Amino acid sequence: MSDLQPHEIEIRSMEIIDSLLPPHAWSAGELAVVKRLVHTSGDPALATAVRFHPAAIAAGIAALQRGAPVYTDVQMVRMGVNSGRLASLGSSLHCLIDDDLIAEEARRMGRTRAQTAMRHFGAALEGAIVAIGNAPTALREVLALAAEGVARPALVIGMPVGFVDAAESKDALMASDLVYITIEGTRGGSPLAAAAVNALLRL
């Protein structure tokens, strides 16, 4: 196994993942996303927690093909997305978590920086892809912006992680009328959100 080339390792990994997945009714596109998430997490059991809006794959691909921007809550997601593939489609990726003005406004308003950044993006989220990999407050803000009629993203990849409102915010996403890819429960994280975007880029 140590003599395998990088692309051969990935192929073999995906073959192993295929053998470990439970019986499923995923579409080909959904399966590609699930396999990428399992590959990233190293956890085949994660597959049973992945949830898709019926239009998620088509909406995500269409958005990328027209060069829609990608907005994210944290730099770890931004760093994990394949920027070369994204640029080749005329798309761009945006994160304001480290912006000084966002930090100051968040302190002044008593809000999280991730939440404040999403509010700052505002109408720019219309028709975009939003990838949330860390902060439930960011996901809640995206839902609020949609409810207020400010912006409706083409796809929300909602994968905040943790034990305070992560599961509940994802439940709220699934109960909304937004198009989504998410992971039920407390699991999630920036690597998984980036992996979902990368899976769509491969498609």
Protein Blocks (a to p, Z undefined) as FASTA:
>chain_A
ZZpcfklmmmmmmmmmmmmpccdfbdfklmmmmmmmmmmnopaklmmmpccdfklmmmmm
mmmmnopacddfbfklmmmpcfklmmmnopacddfklgmklmmmmmmnopafklmmmmmn
mmmmgopacddfkbmmlmmmmmmmmmnomaccfbdcdfbecjehklmmmmmmmmmmbdcd
ddehjbecjklmmmmmmmmmmZZ
